[in-house]
Amino acid sequence: MATTLTDVAKRANVALSTASRAFSDPDRLGPQTLRKVLAVAQELGYESPVARAVEPVAEGESATVAVVVPDIANPVFGAFVKAAQGEGWHRRQTVVLADTDLSQDREREVITHLRDQADGLIVCSPRLEAAEILAVCGRTPVVLVNRETSGADCVIADATHGMRQAVEYLAALGHRRIAYVQGMQRSWSNAHRVELIRGETERAGLELELLGWQAETVAGGTAAAASVMASGASAVITHNDLMALGVIAGARALGLSLPDDLSVIGVDDIPFAEVSQPSLTSIAVPMAKAGALSLDLLGQVLAGERATPRLLRLPTQLIVRGSSGPAPSRTPWRNTAADRTMKDAS
């Protein structure tokens, strides 16, 4: 039996009218009440009919599509936007861009503003939960990229294949202890990749050091370099390529040689990966394809061609370059400390 709004209201311990406003007029609710209702709705699998009611764009009219990304300075999102704009050009759609600066609050404000200005939205790698995004969008159709829900079209860059290749590659090179540098706490992609690397390292019989959350930037990777070194890992995989470049810079500043002392693997395969020194081994993520597909999915909905949400998963692939190599015969920084201790004892 399908979940009803009454079920949501009872579970959230709010009035039925309050639960209804969470989907029809969320601005009238306080943020805590809104989050509680939306969390319960997602838990119970409730889909609002308000969000599903889409009025097709009339034939011959040009639709306006808003693309929301967390950080346009990250080249991977630049590739996504470029492909989305290219697809929009072919469809004679106007594509506008908004950057949320990796902020939940700004993302919520941006979506609230754009839902009345655009015919449809594409929200890429959001920091908000899917249920809240759908509630804020209301009747405006939306495609989510790298966030999964049954209530809207979703495009997922699935890291499963690429992460498996990365772990198997490191195991074949003799690495037995791997560190993973996490991205931001509210990132769906980060949680997905953490789950994958846990499973893959366990399957391969490797030790995993799961390090703390960091900013998804070069600076975040540089800050994590000392933790990577302290973990005793001979190889590290980072949430994205920018962080991997930061780890490389930080490791060098600490006196390590790459890949002789430490192998580094990023995720995204941004253009800089190939020209960095050493060139960066990375898991290629097809974000350009995701950009084009998300415009195509939204275009079908705006044209009234279909109403049933679709989920598209795009595979990833490991690209081997110079930042990774065979495991060292010893972990230099740990053995140096051990040698010093033995010398002092003698």
N, C-alpha and C positions, 0 to 999 in steps of 0.2 A: 504494500500500500504506500502511495506517495506521501512524502512529508508535507504537511500543511503549515500555513502561517500560524495557525493556532498551536500546533506542536512547538514551533519556535518560541512563541510567546510564553507558553507554559514552562519550557526548559530554561528560558532566560529570566523567568520570574518578572515579566513586565506585562502591561496591558496589551491587548490585541492591537489597539490603535497605535501604541508606541512601536510595536513590531512592524506594523504597516508603514509608519513614517520612515523607518530605517531604509525602506526601499523606494518609497514614493516621494519623500521630502526629507532627506537625511540632515539637511541644514538646521532643521527644527529640533534636533536631538543634541544632547550634550555628547562630547567625544567618548566618554567612558561608556555611556548607555549604548551608543551606536556600535562601538567595538564589541560590546558584550553580545548584542543581538546578532551582529554579523558573524561573530565567531561561532555562535550556536547554530546559525543557519548553515554555515559551511560544514560543521560537525555532523549535522543531521542530513546534509545533502539537499537542502531546500533551494529551489530555483524560483526566483521572483518572476511572475508573468509580466510585471512592469518592464523588466529589463529585456524580455523577449519580444515585446511589441515594437516592430521596426517598420517605419513607413518608407517605402522605396523612393529613391530619387527619381523624379520624372525624367522620361526619355529626352535626351537633348540637353539636359541641364548638367552643368559642371559641378561635381561634388567637391567639398573641401574636407580633407583628411588631416587630422592633427597627429603628429608622431611625437611621443614623449619618451625621452631617453634619460638615463641617470647621469651621464657624464660625456658630453660631446668631445671633450679633450682626449678621451680614450679612443685610439684609432679603431678599435673593434666596433664602436658605436658609430663612428664616422662612416665605416663601410656599410653598416646597416642602413643609415639614413640615405646615403648616396644611392643604394639599390632601391630603396623605397621611393625616392624621388624619381628615379628612372622609370619605375613601373607606373607611378602616378602620371608621368608625362605621356606615356603611351596610352593611358586611359583618359587623358585630358582632365585629370583631377588636380586640384590645387593642394599641394602638400605643405603644411606649416610645421615648424619644429619648436619644441620646448625642451629645455634642459632643467632637471630638478636638482642638480648638484648633490645627488646621492642622499637627498633629504626626504623623509616620509612626509613631513608637514608641507614642504613645497610641492611635493608630488600631489598631495591631496588638493591643495589650492589650485594647482595648474589644471588638474582634471576637472575640478568644479567650474573653473573659468571656461575651459575649452568645450565642455559638453554642450553648451548653448551656442557656441560659435561655429562648431564644425558638424558635418554630417556624420562623421565617424571618427573613432580614435584608435590608435595603435599604441599600446603601452609596453615598452621594451624593458625587460629586467627590472620590474617594479620592486619597490621596497614595501609597499602596502600589501596586505593579504588580498587574494583574489575576490573574496566576498565583498570587501569594502570597496574595491574598485568598481565592481558591478553595481553596487548600491549607489555610489556617487555618480556613475555614468547615467543611471536611470534608463530612459528610453533611447539614449544614444548608443548605437552599436559599437562594440569594442573588440579588438583582437589583442590577446595577451601573448607576449613573447617571453619565454623562459619563466613562466608562471602557469601552473596547471589548474584548471577548473572544468567542471562539466557544463557551466553556464555560459560559456563563450568560446569562440574559436581560439585555439592556442597553437603556437608554433614553439617547439622545444628543440634547442640544440642539445641533443642527448650525448653526454660525455661518456656513456657506458663503454663503447668500443675503444675510444681513444685512451681512456684511463686504464683499461685492461692491457692494451698494447704497451703503455708506459711502464706499468708495474712489471709485466713479463719481460720487457726489455732490460730494465734495471736488474731484475733477478738473474737474467742470463749473463749480465756483465759482472756478477759476483757480489752485488750490493745486498746486504742483509738487514740494514737498518735505514728506513726512509722517513724523512720528515715531510709534513704537509703544512704549508703556511696558509691559513684561512683568510678569506676575504671578510666582508662586513657581516655582522650578525644577522641582519634582516634580508640577506641575499638568498633567494631560492636556489640559485645556481651553486652557491657555496655549500648549502646544506646537501644538495644533490651530490656534489663531488665528494664531500666528506663521507657520505654513505657509500659511495662507490669505492673509494680508496680503502676504506675499512674492509670491505668485502674482498677486494682484490688482493690486498696484502695478506689477509688471513688465508685466502685460498693458495697463495704462493708460498706461505710459510715464512713471511718476512715480518720484522718488527716495524711498527708504525709509531712515530712520535707526532701526535696531533698538536700543533702549536696554536697560539691564541689568534683572535680576530685582529685584522689590521686594515688600515685604509687601502683601498684597491688602486694604489698608485706606486710610483717608483719609490717615493719616500716611505711608504708602508713596508715595501720589501726591504729597503735599507735598514729600517728599524728592526726587522725580523732577523737580520743576518746573525746577530749575536746569539739569539735563541736557537737558530739552526746549528750554530757552532757548538753551543752548550749541550745540544741534544745527542751529540755523538754520531749523528747520521752521516753516512757517506754520500747520500743523494737526497735532494729535496725537490718536491713538486709544489708549485705555488698556484694560488687561485687564478691568477692571470699573468700575462706576459710582462706587464708593467712591473708587477711585484717581483717577477723573476729577474728582470734587469736590475732592480734595486738590491736583491739578494746578491747578485754577482758583484755589484759595486761595493756593498758592505763587506762581503767575504774577502775581496781583494784588500780592502782597507785594514782588515784584520790579519793580513799576511798569508792568505790562502791562495793557491794556484788552481785555476779551473781549466780543464776538468780533472787534473791530476789528484787534487785533494778533495774536491767536492763536485758532484754532478748536479746540474740544475735543469729542471724541465718546467716550462710555463704552459699556459693554456690560452689559446686564441689565435696564435700564429699571425700576429700583426706584422706589417711590412718591416718594422724595425728589427724583427727577430732575425732576419736573414743577414742583416748588415752589422749587427752588434759584434763585439769582440769579447769572447768568442761568439760565433753565431749561435743563436739560441734554439735548442731542441724544444719543440712545442707541440701541443695537441691542437690541431687545426679545427676551428669551430666555424661552420658555414653561416656566418652572420649576414653576409651579403645575400645569400639565397633566402635566409629568413626574412630579410627586408622586403624582397620582391614577393615572396609567398604571402606575407601578411597583408600587403596591399591587394593582392589578388583575392584573398579570402574576404577581405572587407568589401572589395568591389562587388563581389557576388551577392553579398548581403544587401548592399545599398541598391543594387539593381533588382532586388526582390526575387533573385533566382533560387534562393534556398533559405531555410530558417534553422535547420538542425546544426548545432555547433560541431566543428570538426577538430580533431587533435592530430597534428602533424609532427612527427619526430624526425629530426635530421641527424645523420650519423657524423661522428668525429673521427679524426685520423691522426696518428702520431707522425710527426715530421722530425727525423733525426738530424741533428747538426752538431756543431763543435762543443757545446757546453756540457755534453754528457760523454762519459767514457767508462772504462773498467774501474771497478772498486779498487781503492788503494790497498796495499798490503797491510797497512796500519792506518788508523785515524790519527793524523799528525798531531793535532792539538791535544788529544787525550794522552798519547804516548809521551809527549813532551812533559806533561805534568807528572806522569808516572815516573819518568826518568829522573826528574828533579827530586821527587820524593825519595827515590832509592839512593840518589847521590847524597842527599841530606842525612839519610839514615846511616850511611857508611862513614 
